[in-house]
Amino acid sequence: MNWNDKKCAVVLTYDDALNIHLDKVIPILNSFNFKATFYLITSSPVVTGRIAEWRTASKQGHELGNHTLYHPCDGSLPGRDFVTKENDLSRYSIARAVKEIRTANEFLKDIDGKEERTFAYPCGDLKIGDTLYYDFLKRDFVAARGVEQGFLQAKSVNLANVNSFVENGTTAAQMITQIEEAEKVGSFIVFLFHGVGGEHPLNIDLEEHRKLLQYLKEREKDIWVTTMVDLTKYIKKKCETKRI
């Protein structure tokens, strides 16, 4: 399958609404004329205190994705000492999770006016107890991004848990290798970033990030750099067309 008449698709996603995303990442993306997806925790002061800048980012073509109201993670899992009682997903009801995510959607709509957007699972946690809580939200989103790696063909993509590659301490060369692997098998790759030059324990170097963008610019005739919402809409359209 081709990707918008190119050999591969790349989606750049940035989680947690950090100051560095507005101050450093968006300006460099704009300098390369690339659009990306920013998954916002809508209660964050970086969102509530910088609404005008996020609105401008949306007008520039970047997607404002839903990363929930408070970023709840399952505190019952190993290595989750950072999870507080207040944002422990394992203590949530399905109704509470759905309500908070829909509240976040309304907040985002007030910023960008958009009806279509994608969701990203905080900490990659899919369930409350034994229940996949996104099952109650499928009509609210085009798709949801997870944290499991993998190179899939369009028809094999689970739009309720789209694969992604979490980058932490990764070099541009390593990320370029991942793109080349996706291209080799006719797939796509979703990059999942947090800090870019700081501000988060999961972080990549600002210069390595710039080198990645430079590579993508040089390969522009072969690689489609797009947003999560546009990639998933494209996948849906292509798969529906094949079924007709």
CYANA upper distance limits for C-alpha pairs under 8 A (distance plus 0.5 A):
  1 MET  CA    153 GLN  CA      8.08
  1 MET  CA    154 ALA  CA      8.17
  1 MET  CA    186 GLY  CA      6.87
  1 MET  CA    187 SER  CA      8.40
  2 ASN  CA      6 LYS  CA      6.07
  2 ASN  CA      7 LYS  CA      6.00
  2 ASN  CA      8 CYS  CA      7.49
  2 ASN  CA    186 GLY  CA      7.67
  3 TRP  CA      7 LYS  CA      6.48
  3 TRP  CA      8 CYS  CA      6.18
  3 TRP  CA      9 ALA  CA      6.41
  3 TRP  CA    224 TRP  CA      7.31
  4 ASN  CA    224 TRP  CA      7.43
  4 ASN  CA    234 TYR  CA      8.46
  6 LYS  CA    221 LYS  CA      7.39
  6 LYS  CA    222 ASP  CA      5.38
  6 LYS  CA    223 ILE  CA      6.12
  6 LYS  CA    224 TRP  CA      6.65
  7 LYS  CA    183 GLU  CA      6.64
  7 LYS  CA    186 GLY  CA      7.01
  7 LYS  CA    222 ASP  CA      5.75
  7 LYS  CA    223 ILE  CA      6.45
  7 LYS  CA    224 TRP  CA      8.33
  8 CYS  CA    182 ALA  CA      7.39
  8 CYS  CA    183 GLU  CA      5.58
  8 CYS  CA    186 GLY  CA      6.75
  8 CYS  CA    187 SER  CA      6.47
  8 CYS  CA    188 PHE  CA      5.93
  8 CYS  CA    222 ASP  CA      7.21
  8 CYS  CA    223 ILE  CA      5.48
  8 CYS  CA    224 TRP  CA      6.71
  9 ALA  CA    187 SER  CA      7.67
  9 ALA  CA    188 PHE  CA      5.07
  9 ALA  CA    189 ILE  CA      6.91
  9 ALA  CA    223 ILE  CA      6.10
  9 ALA  CA    224 TRP  CA      5.07
  9 ALA  CA    225 VAL  CA      6.39
  9 ALA  CA    226 THR  CA      7.71
  9 ALA  CA    231 LEU  CA      8.37
 10 VAL  CA    179 ILE  CA      8.11
 10 VAL  CA    188 PHE  CA      6.33
 10 VAL  CA    189 ILE  CA      5.57
 10 VAL  CA    190 VAL  CA      6.37
 10 VAL  CA    191 PHE  CA      8.06
 10 VAL  CA    223 ILE  CA      7.45
 10 VAL  CA    224 TRP  CA      6.56
 10 VAL  CA    225 VAL  CA      5.30
 10 VAL  CA    226 THR  CA      6.87
 11 VAL  CA     36 ALA  CA      7.19
 11 VAL  CA     37 THR  CA      8.12
 11 VAL  CA    189 ILE  CA      6.87
 11 VAL  CA    190 VAL  CA      5.11
 11 VAL  CA    191 PHE  CA      6.61
 11 VAL  CA    225 VAL  CA      6.36
 11 VAL  CA    226 THR  CA      5.85
 11 VAL  CA    227 THR  CA      6.07
 11 VAL  CA    228 MET  CA      6.61
 11 VAL  CA    231 LEU  CA      8.20
 12 LEU  CA     36 ALA  CA      5.68
 12 LEU  CA     37 THR  CA      6.80
 12 LEU  CA    190 VAL  CA      6.62
 12 LEU  CA    191 PHE  CA      5.59
 12 LEU  CA    192 LEU  CA      7.25
 12 LEU  CA    193 PHE  CA      8.21
 12 LEU  CA    225 VAL  CA      8.21
 12 LEU  CA    226 THR  CA      8.05
 12 LEU  CA    227 THR  CA      7.54
 13 THR  CA     36 ALA  CA      6.50
 13 THR  CA     37 THR  CA      5.21
 13 THR  CA     38 PHE  CA      6.22
 13 THR  CA     39 TYR  CA      7.71
 13 THR  CA    190 VAL  CA      7.57
 13 THR  CA    191 PHE  CA      6.32
 13 THR  CA    192 LEU  CA      5.59
 13 THR  CA    193 PHE  CA      6.56
 13 THR  CA    227 THR  CA      8.37
 13 THR  CA    228 MET  CA      8.14
 14 TYR  CA     21 HIS  CA      8.07
 14 TYR  CA     36 ALA  CA      8.41
 14 TYR  CA     37 THR  CA      6.88
 14 TYR  CA     38 PHE  CA      5.32
 14 TYR  CA     39 TYR  CA      6.57
 14 TYR  CA    192 LEU  CA      6.46
 14 TYR  CA    193 PHE  CA      5.20
 14 TYR  CA    194 HIS  CA      5.99
 15 ASP  CA     38 PHE  CA      6.51
 15 ASP  CA     39 TYR  CA      5.27
 15 ASP  CA     40 LEU  CA      7.05
 15 ASP  CA     67 HIS  CA      8.00
 15 ASP  CA    192 LEU  CA      7.69
 15 ASP  CA    193 PHE  CA      6.73
 15 ASP  CA    194 HIS  CA      5.62
 16 ASP  CA     38 PHE  CA      8.41
 16 ASP  CA     39 TYR  CA      6.55
 16 ASP  CA     40 LEU  CA      5.85
 16 ASP  CA     41 ILE  CA      6.08
 16 ASP  CA     67 HIS  CA      7.62
 16 ASP  CA    194 HIS  CA      7.30
 17 ALA  CA     21 HIS  CA      7.40
 17 ALA  CA     38 PHE  CA      7.51
 17 ALA  CA     39 TYR  CA      7.11
 17 ALA  CA     40 LEU  CA      5.33
 17 ALA  CA     41 ILE  CA      6.70
 17 ALA  CA     44 SER  CA      7.75
 17 ALA  CA     46 VAL  CA      6.72
 17 ALA  CA     47 VAL  CA      7.13
 18 LEU  CA     22 LEU  CA      7.76
 18 LEU  CA     46 VAL  CA      6.84
 18 LEU  CA    194 HIS  CA      8.38
 18 LEU  CA    195 GLY  CA      7.96
 18 LEU  CA    199 GLU  CA      7.58
 19 ASN  CA     23 ASP  CA      6.53
 19 ASN  CA     46 VAL  CA      6.70
 19 ASN  CA    199 GLU  CA      8.38
 20 ILE  CA     24 LYS  CA      5.79
 20 ILE  CA     25 VAL  CA      6.94
 20 ILE  CA    195 GLY  CA      7.81
 20 ILE  CA    196 VAL  CA      7.39
 20 ILE  CA    197 GLY  CA      8.10
 20 ILE  CA    198 GLY  CA      8.07
 20 ILE  CA    199 GLU  CA      7.56
 21 HIS  CA     25 VAL  CA      5.13
 21 HIS  CA     26 ILE  CA      6.47
 21 HIS  CA    196 VAL  CA      8.11
 22 LEU  CA     26 ILE  CA      6.03
 22 LEU  CA     27 PRO  CA      7.94
 22 LEU  CA     53 GLU  CA      7.81
 22 LEU  CA     54 TRP  CA      8.18
 23 ASP  CA     27 PRO  CA      7.52
 24 LYS  CA     28 ILE  CA      6.98
 25 VAL  CA     29 LEU  CA      6.63
 25 VAL  CA    196 VAL  CA      7.88
 26 ILE  CA     30 ASN  CA      6.51
 26 ILE  CA     57 ALA  CA      7.90
 27 PRO  CA     31 SER  CA      6.73
 28 ILE  CA     32 PHE  CA      7.04
 28 ILE  CA    210 ARG  CA      8.04
 29 LEU  CA     33 ASN  CA      6.55
 29 LEU  CA     34 PHE  CA      5.63
 29 LEU  CA     35 LYS  CA      7.27
 29 LEU  CA     36 ALA  CA      8.27
 29 LEU  CA    213 LEU  CA      8.17
 30 ASN  CA     34 PHE  CA      6.39
 30 ASN  CA     35 LYS  CA      7.94
 30 ASN  CA     60 GLN  CA      8.49
 32 PHE  CA    213 LEU  CA      7.82
 32 PHE  CA    214 GLN  CA      8.33
 32 PHE  CA    217 LYS  CA      7.36
 34 PHE  CA    225 VAL  CA      7.18
 34 PHE  CA    226 THR  CA      7.91
 35 LYS  CA     60 GLN  CA      8.41
 35 LYS  CA     61 GLY  CA      6.31
 35 LYS  CA     62 HIS  CA      5.50
 35 LYS  CA     63 GLU  CA      8.16
 35 LYS  CA    225 VAL  CA      7.72
 35 LYS  CA    226 THR  CA      6.42
 35 LYS  CA    227 THR  CA      6.64
 36 ALA  CA     61 GLY  CA      8.40
 36 ALA  CA     62 HIS  CA      5.61
 36 ALA  CA     63 GLU  CA      6.76
 36 ALA  CA    226 THR  CA      6.95
 36 ALA  CA    227 THR  CA      5.52
 36 ALA  CA    228 MET  CA      8.14
 37 THR  CA     62 HIS  CA      6.29
 37 THR  CA     63 GLU  CA      5.02
 37 THR  CA     64 LEU  CA      6.52
 37 THR  CA     65 GLY  CA      6.89
 37 THR  CA    227 THR  CA      5.91
 37 THR  CA    228 MET  CA      6.65
 38 PHE  CA     62 HIS  CA      7.88
 38 PHE  CA     63 GLU  CA      6.59
 38 PHE  CA     64 LEU  CA      5.62
 38 PHE  CA     65 GLY  CA      6.13
 39 TYR  CA     64 LEU  CA      6.54
 39 TYR  CA     65 GLY  CA      4.81
 39 TYR  CA     66 ASN  CA      5.87
 39 TYR  CA     67 HIS  CA      5.58
 39 TYR  CA    119 PHE  CA      8.02
 39 TYR  CA    120 ALA  CA      7.20
 40 LEU  CA     44 SER  CA      8.46
 40 LEU  CA     47 VAL  CA      7.72
 40 LEU  CA     64 LEU  CA      7.21
 40 LEU  CA     65 GLY  CA      6.56
 40 LEU  CA     66 ASN  CA      6.16
 40 LEU  CA     67 HIS  CA      5.61
 40 LEU  CA     68 THR  CA      7.81
 41 ILE  CA     47 VAL  CA      7.91
 41 ILE  CA     66 ASN  CA      7.54
 41 ILE  CA     67 HIS  CA      5.56
 41 ILE  CA     68 THR  CA      5.94
 41 ILE  CA     69 LEU  CA      5.88
 41 ILE  CA     70 TYR  CA      6.64
 41 ILE  CA     71 HIS  CA      6.79
 41 ILE  CA    104 ALA  CA      8.38
 42 THR  CA     47 VAL  CA      6.43
 42 THR  CA     48 THR  CA      7.60
 42 THR  CA     66 ASN  CA      8.32
 42 THR  CA     67 HIS  CA      8.00
 42 THR  CA     68 THR  CA      7.12
 42 THR  CA     69 LEU  CA      5.46
 42 THR  CA     70 TYR  CA      7.73
 42 THR  CA    104 ALA  CA      6.33
 42 THR  CA    107 PHE  CA      7.63
 42 THR  CA    108 LEU  CA      8.04
 43 SER  CA     47 VAL  CA      7.42
 43 SER  CA     48 THR  CA      7.19
 43 SER  CA     69 LEU  CA      5.91
 43 SER  CA     70 TYR  CA      6.59
 44 SER  CA     48 THR  CA      6.79
 44 SER  CA     70 TYR  CA      8.31
 45 PRO  CA     49 GLY  CA      5.70
 45 PRO  CA     50 ARG  CA      8.15
 46 VAL  CA     50 ARG  CA      6.30
 47 VAL  CA     51 ILE  CA      6.21
 47 VAL  CA     54 TRP  CA      7.90
 50 ARG  CA     54 TRP  CA      7.09
 51 ILE  CA     55 ARG  CA      6.60
 51 ILE  CA    111 ILE  CA      7.34
 52 ALA  CA     56 THR  CA      6.72
 52 ALA  CA    111 ILE  CA      8.47
 53 GLU  CA     57 ALA  CA      6.72
 54 TRP  CA     58 SER  CA      6.78
 54 TRP  CA     64 LEU  CA      8.35
 54 TRP  CA    111 ILE  CA      7.86
 55 ARG  CA     59 LYS  CA      6.85
 55 ARG  CA    111 ILE  CA      6.01
 55 ARG  CA    112 ASP  CA      6.18
 56 THR  CA     60 GLN  CA      6.75
 57 ALA  CA     61 GLY  CA      7.16
 57 ALA  CA     62 HIS  CA      6.17
 58 SER  CA     62 HIS  CA      5.31
 58 SER  CA     63 GLU  CA      6.48
 58 SER  CA     64 LEU  CA      7.17
 58 SER  CA    112 ASP  CA      6.60
 59 LYS  CA    112 ASP  CA      8.11
 62 HIS  CA    227 THR  CA      7.64
 63 GLU  CA    117 ARG  CA      7.84
 63 GLU  CA    227 THR  CA      6.92
 63 GLU  CA    228 MET  CA      8.11
 63 GLU  CA    229 VAL  CA      7.82
 64 LEU  CA    108 LEU  CA      7.58
 64 LEU  CA    112 ASP  CA      8.24
 64 LEU  CA    117 ARG  CA      7.80
 65 GLY  CA    108 LEU  CA      8.45
 65 GLY  CA    117 ARG  CA      6.36
 65 GLY  CA    118 THR  CA      5.85
 65 GLY  CA    119 PHE  CA      6.33
 65 GLY  CA    120 ALA  CA      7.85
 66 ASN  CA    101 ILE  CA      7.94
 66 ASN  CA    104 ALA  CA      7.15
 66 ASN  CA    105 ASN  CA      6.95
 66 ASN  CA    108 LEU  CA      8.08
 66 ASN  CA    117 ARG  CA      7.94
 66 ASN  CA    118 THR  CA      6.85
 66 ASN  CA    119 PHE  CA      5.23
 66 ASN  CA    120 ALA  CA      6.80
 67 HIS  CA     71 HIS  CA      7.06
 67 HIS  CA    101 ILE  CA      8.43
 67 HIS  CA    119 PHE  CA      6.59
 67 HIS  CA    120 ALA  CA      5.71
 67 HIS  CA    121 TYR  CA      7.04
 67 HIS  CA    122 PRO  CA      6.93
 68 THR  CA     72 PRO  CA      8.29
 68 THR  CA    100 GLU  CA      7.16
 68 THR  CA    101 ILE  CA      5.45
 68 THR  CA    104 ALA  CA      6.30
 68 THR  CA    122 PRO  CA      8.06
 69 LEU  CA    100 GLU  CA      6.23
 69 LEU  CA    101 ILE  CA      6.66
 69 LEU  CA    103 THR  CA      7.69
 69 LEU  CA    104 ALA  CA      5.73
 70 TYR  CA     87 ASN  CA      7.21
 71 HIS  CA     87 ASN  CA      7.36
 71 HIS  CA    122 PRO  CA      6.00
 72 PRO  CA     83 VAL  CA      8.31
 72 PRO  CA     87 ASN  CA      4.92
 72 PRO  CA     88 ASP  CA      5.94
 72 PRO  CA     89 LEU  CA      5.52
 72 PRO  CA    122 PRO  CA      6.85
 73 CYS  CA     83 VAL  CA      7.04
 73 CYS  CA     87 ASN  CA      7.01
 73 CYS  CA     88 ASP  CA      5.87
 73 CYS  CA     89 LEU  CA      5.36
 73 CYS  CA     90 SER  CA      8.05
 73 CYS  CA    122 PRO  CA      6.48
 73 CYS  CA    123 CYS  CA      6.36
 73 CYS  CA    125 ASP  CA      7.03
 74 ASP  CA     80 ARG  CA      7.94
 74 ASP  CA     83 VAL  CA      7.95
 74 ASP  CA     88 ASP  CA      5.86
 74 ASP  CA     89 LEU  CA      5.04
 74 ASP  CA     90 SER  CA      5.53
 74 ASP  CA    125 ASP  CA      7.19
 74 ASP  CA    128 ILE  CA      8.48
 75 GLY  CA     80 ARG  CA      5.78
 75 GLY  CA     81 ASP  CA      7.62
 75 GLY  CA     83 VAL  CA      5.85
 75 GLY  CA     84 THR  CA      7.98
 75 GLY  CA     88 ASP  CA      5.70
 75 GLY  CA     89 LEU  CA      7.28
 75 GLY  CA     90 SER  CA      6.92
 76 SER  CA     80 ARG  CA      7.66
 76 SER  CA     90 SER  CA      7.12
 83 VAL  CA     87 ASN  CA      6.86
 83 VAL  CA     88 ASP  CA      6.42
 84 THR  CA     88 ASP  CA      6.47
 85 LYS  CA     91 ARG  CA      8.33
 88 ASP  CA     92 TYR  CA      7.47
 89 LEU  CA    128 ILE  CA      7.09
 90 SER  CA    128 ILE  CA      6.24
 90 SER  CA    129 GLY  CA      7.13
 92 TYR  CA     96 ARG  CA      6.71
 92 TYR  CA     97 ALA  CA      7.00
 92 TYR  CA    128 ILE  CA      7.59
 93 SER  CA     97 ALA  CA      6.92
 93 SER  CA    128 ILE  CA      7.83
 94 ILE  CA     98 VAL  CA      6.63
 94 ILE  CA    128 ILE  CA      7.41
 94 ILE  CA    133 TYR  CA      6.72
 95 ALA  CA     99 LYS  CA      6.54
 96 ARG  CA    100 GLU  CA      6.63
 97 ALA  CA    101 ILE  CA      6.66
 97 ALA  CA    133 TYR  CA      8.08
 98 VAL  CA    102 ARG  CA      6.59
 98 VAL  CA    133 TYR  CA      8.03
 98 VAL  CA    136 PHE  CA      7.63
 98 VAL  CA    137 LEU  CA      7.46
 99 LYS  CA    103 THR  CA      6.57
100 GLU  CA    104 ALA  CA      6.69
101 ILE  CA    105 ASN  CA      6.77
102 ARG  CA    106 GLU  CA      6.81
102 ARG  CA    140 ASP  CA      8.30
103 THR  CA    107 PHE  CA      6.82
104 ALA  CA    108 LEU  CA      6.70
105 ASN  CA    109 LYS  CA      6.61
106 GLU  CA    110 ASP  CA      6.75
107 PHE  CA    111 ILE  CA      7.11
108 LEU  CA    112 ASP  CA      6.74
108 LEU  CA    113 GLY  CA      8.10
108 LEU  CA    114 LYS  CA      8.42
109 LYS  CA    113 GLY  CA      5.04
109 LYS  CA    114 LYS  CA      5.93
109 LYS  CA    115 GLU  CA      7.46
116 GLU  CA    141 PHE  CA      6.91
116 GLU  CA    142 VAL  CA      6.89
116 GLU  CA    229 VAL  CA      7.89
117 ARG  CA    141 PHE  CA      6.13
117 ARG  CA    142 VAL  CA      6.44
117 ARG  CA    143 ALA  CA      8.20
117 ARG  CA    229 VAL  CA      6.23
118 THR  CA    141 PHE  CA      5.77
118 THR  CA    142 VAL  CA      5.98
118 THR  CA    143 ALA  CA      5.59
118 THR  CA    144 ALA  CA      6.06
118 THR  CA    145 ARG  CA      7.98
118 THR  CA    228 MET  CA      7.33
118 THR  CA    229 VAL  CA      6.29
119 PHE  CA    141 PHE  CA      7.16
119 PHE  CA    143 ALA  CA      6.92
119 PHE  CA    144 ALA  CA      4.98
119 PHE  CA    145 ARG  CA      6.71
120 ALA  CA    124 GLY  CA      8.18
120 ALA  CA    144 ALA  CA      5.93
120 ALA  CA    145 ARG  CA      5.26
120 ALA  CA    146 GLY  CA      6.84
121 TYR  CA    125 ASP  CA      6.42
121 TYR  CA    126 LEU  CA      7.19
121 TYR  CA    144 ALA  CA      7.77
121 TYR  CA    145 ARG  CA      7.15
121 TYR  CA    146 GLY  CA      6.52
124 GLY  CA    146 GLY  CA      5.95
124 GLY  CA    147 VAL  CA      5.91
126 LEU  CA    132 LEU  CA      6.19
126 LEU  CA    133 TYR  CA      7.25
126 LEU  CA    134 TYR  CA      7.84
127 LYS  CA    131 THR  CA      5.64
127 LYS  CA    132 LEU  CA      4.99
127 LYS  CA    133 TYR  CA      6.25
128 ILE  CA    132 LEU  CA      7.13
128 ILE  CA    133 TYR  CA      6.92
133 TYR  CA    137 LEU  CA      7.90
134 TYR  CA    138 LYS  CA      6.76
134 TYR  CA    160 ALA  CA      7.70
137 LEU  CA    141 PHE  CA      7.38
138 LYS  CA    142 VAL  CA      7.94
138 LYS  CA    143 ALA  CA      7.93
138 LYS  CA    160 ALA  CA      8.06
142 VAL  CA    159 LEU  CA      8.34
142 VAL  CA    229 VAL  CA      7.07
142 VAL  CA    232 THR  CA      7.40
142 VAL  CA    233 LYS  CA      7.55
143 ALA  CA    159 LEU  CA      5.43
143 ALA  CA    160 ALA  CA      6.06
143 ALA  CA    161 ASN  CA      8.03
143 ALA  CA    162 VAL  CA      8.02
143 ALA  CA    229 VAL  CA      7.84
143 ALA  CA    232 THR  CA      7.09
144 ALA  CA    159 LEU  CA      6.60
144 ALA  CA    160 ALA  CA      5.40
144 ALA  CA    161 ASN  CA      5.86
144 ALA  CA    162 VAL  CA      6.65
145 ARG  CA    159 LEU  CA      8.17
145 ARG  CA    160 ALA  CA      7.63
145 ARG  CA    161 ASN  CA      5.70
145 ARG  CA    162 VAL  CA      5.05
145 ARG  CA    163 ASN  CA      7.04
145 ARG  CA    164 SER  CA      7.58
146 GLY  CA    161 ASN  CA      5.29
146 GLY  CA    162 VAL  CA      5.86
146 GLY  CA    163 ASN  CA      6.19
146 GLY  CA    164 SER  CA      6.87
147 VAL  CA    162 VAL  CA      8.27
147 VAL  CA    163 ASN  CA      6.46
147 VAL  CA    164 SER  CA      5.66
147 VAL  CA    165 PHE  CA      7.06
147 VAL  CA    166 VAL  CA      7.26
148 GLU  CA    162 VAL  CA      8.34
148 GLU  CA    163 ASN  CA      5.59
148 GLU  CA    164 SER  CA      6.32
148 GLU  CA    165 PHE  CA      7.57
149 GLN  CA    163 ASN  CA      5.79
149 GLN  CA    164 SER  CA      5.73
149 GLN  CA    165 PHE  CA      5.89
150 GLY  CA    163 ASN  CA      6.46
150 GLY  CA    164 SER  CA      7.71
151 PHE  CA    163 ASN  CA      8.20
151 PHE  CA    182 ALA  CA      6.47
151 PHE  CA    185 VAL  CA      8.05
151 PHE  CA    187 SER  CA      6.20
151 PHE  CA    188 PHE  CA      7.09
151 PHE  CA    189 ILE  CA      7.48
152 LEU  CA    156 SER  CA      6.49
152 LEU  CA    157 VAL  CA      6.69
152 LEU  CA    187 SER  CA      6.17
152 LEU  CA    188 PHE  CA      7.79
153 GLN  CA    157 VAL  CA      7.14
153 GLN  CA    186 GLY  CA      7.61
153 GLN  CA    187 SER  CA      6.06
154 ALA  CA    187 SER  CA      8.03
154 ALA  CA    235 ILE  CA      6.31
154 ALA  CA    239 CYS  CA      7.65
155 LYS  CA    235 ILE  CA      8.30
155 LYS  CA    239 CYS  CA      6.72
157 VAL  CA    162 VAL  CA      6.94
157 VAL  CA    163 ASN  CA      8.40
158 ASN  CA    162 VAL  CA      6.20
159 LEU  CA    232 THR  CA      7.77
163 ASN  CA    189 ILE  CA      8.34
163 ASN  CA    190 VAL  CA      7.40
164 SER  CA    189 ILE  CA      7.12
164 SER  CA    190 VAL  CA      5.17
164 SER  CA    191 PHE  CA      6.29
164 SER  CA    192 LEU  CA      6.79
165 PHE  CA    189 ILE  CA      7.95
165 PHE  CA    190 VAL  CA      6.67
165 PHE  CA    191 PHE  CA      5.57
165 PHE  CA    192 LEU  CA      6.15
166 VAL  CA    191 PHE  CA      6.83
166 VAL  CA    192 LEU  CA      5.15
166 VAL  CA    193 PHE  CA      6.87
167 GLU  CA    191 PHE  CA      7.46
167 GLU  CA    192 LEU  CA      6.52
167 GLU  CA    193 PHE  CA      6.22
167 GLU  CA    202 LEU  CA      8.03
167 GLU  CA    203 ASN  CA      7.85
167 GLU  CA    204 ILE  CA      7.47
168 ASN  CA    193 PHE  CA      8.08
168 ASN  CA    202 LEU  CA      5.65
168 ASN  CA    203 ASN  CA      5.54
168 ASN  CA    204 ILE  CA      6.06
169 GLY  CA    202 LEU  CA      8.01
169 GLY  CA    203 ASN  CA      6.37
169 GLY  CA    204 ILE  CA      5.30
169 GLY  CA    205 ASP  CA      7.58
170 THR  CA    174 GLN  CA      6.80
170 THR  CA    175 MET  CA      7.40
170 THR  CA    204 ILE  CA      6.51
170 THR  CA    205 ASP  CA      8.48
170 THR  CA    208 GLU  CA      8.48
171 THR  CA    175 MET  CA      6.92
171 THR  CA    204 ILE  CA      7.98
171 THR  CA    205 ASP  CA      8.20
171 THR  CA    208 GLU  CA      6.12
171 THR  CA    209 HIS  CA      8.43
172 ALA  CA    176 ILE  CA      6.51
172 ALA  CA    208 GLU  CA      5.38
172 ALA  CA    209 HIS  CA      6.94
172 ALA  CA    211 LYS  CA      6.41
172 ALA  CA    212 LEU  CA      5.62
173 ALA  CA    177 THR  CA      6.74
173 ALA  CA    212 LEU  CA      8.35
174 GLN  CA    178 GLN  CA      7.01
175 MET  CA    179 ILE  CA      6.91
175 MET  CA    212 LEU  CA      7.71
176 ILE  CA    180 GLU  CA      6.72
176 ILE  CA    212 LEU  CA      7.37
176 ILE  CA    215 TYR  CA      8.18
177 THR  CA    181 GLU  CA      6.73
178 GLN  CA    182 ALA  CA      6.85
178 GLN  CA    189 ILE  CA      8.29
179 ILE  CA    183 GLU  CA      6.66
179 ILE  CA    188 PHE  CA      8.28
179 ILE  CA    189 ILE  CA      7.08
180 GLU  CA    184 LYS  CA      6.54
181 GLU  CA    185 VAL  CA      7.14
182 ALA  CA    186 GLY  CA      6.68
182 ALA  CA    187 SER  CA      5.39
182 ALA  CA    188 PHE  CA      6.02
182 ALA  CA    189 ILE  CA      6.81
183 GLU  CA    187 SER  CA      6.34
183 GLU  CA    188 PHE  CA      7.51
193 PHE  CA    202 LEU  CA      8.20
193 PHE  CA    203 ASN  CA      7.75
193 PHE  CA    204 ILE  CA      8.20
194 HIS  CA    200 HIS  CA      6.91
194 HIS  CA    202 LEU  CA      6.33
194 HIS  CA    203 ASN  CA      6.47
195 GLY  CA    199 GLU  CA      5.96
195 GLY  CA    200 HIS  CA      5.24
195 GLY  CA    201 PRO  CA      7.68
195 GLY  CA    202 LEU  CA      6.40
195 GLY  CA    203 ASN  CA      4.73
195 GLY  CA    204 ILE  CA      6.81
196 VAL  CA    203 ASN  CA      6.05
196 VAL  CA    204 ILE  CA      5.54
196 VAL  CA    205 ASP  CA      6.28
196 VAL  CA    206 LEU  CA      5.79
196 VAL  CA    209 HIS  CA      7.70
197 GLY  CA    203 ASN  CA      7.20
197 GLY  CA    204 ILE  CA      6.60
197 GLY  CA    205 ASP  CA      5.33
197 GLY  CA    206 LEU  CA      4.99
198 GLY  CA    203 ASN  CA      6.56
198 GLY  CA    204 ILE  CA      8.08
198 GLY  CA    205 ASP  CA      8.17
199 GLU  CA    203 ASN  CA      8.30
204 ILE  CA    208 GLU  CA      7.57
204 ILE  CA    209 HIS  CA      7.51
205 ASP  CA    209 HIS  CA      6.79
206 LEU  CA    210 ARG  CA      6.80
207 GLU  CA    211 LYS  CA      6.73
208 GLU  CA    212 LEU  CA      6.80
209 HIS  CA    213 LEU  CA      6.95
210 ARG  CA    214 GLN  CA      6.67
211 LYS  CA    215 TYR  CA      6.73
212 LEU  CA    216 LEU  CA      6.81
213 LEU  CA    217 LYS  CA      6.64
214 GLN  CA    218 GLU  CA      6.77
215 TYR  CA    219 ARG  CA      6.73
216 LEU  CA    220 GLU  CA      6.41
216 LEU  CA    223 ILE  CA      7.49
216 LEU  CA    225 VAL  CA      8.17
219 ARG  CA    223 ILE  CA      6.41
220 GLU  CA    224 TRP  CA      7.22
220 GLU  CA    225 VAL  CA      8.41
226 THR  CA    230 ASP  CA      7.01
226 THR  CA    231 LEU  CA      6.94
227 THR  CA    231 LEU  CA      6.61
228 MET  CA    232 THR  CA      6.67
229 VAL  CA    233 LYS  CA      6.65
230 ASP  CA    234 TYR  CA      6.56
231 LEU  CA    235 ILE  CA      6.75
232 THR  CA    236 LYS  CA      6.68
233 LYS  CA    237 LYS  CA      6.68
234 TYR  CA    238 LYS  CA      6.60
235 ILE  CA    239 CYS  CA      6.59
236 LYS  CA    240 GLU  CA      6.56
237 LYS  CA    241 THR  CA      6.56
238 LYS  CA    242 LYS  CA      6.82
239 CYS  CA    243 ARG  CA      6.96
240 GLU  CA    244 ILE  CA      6.99
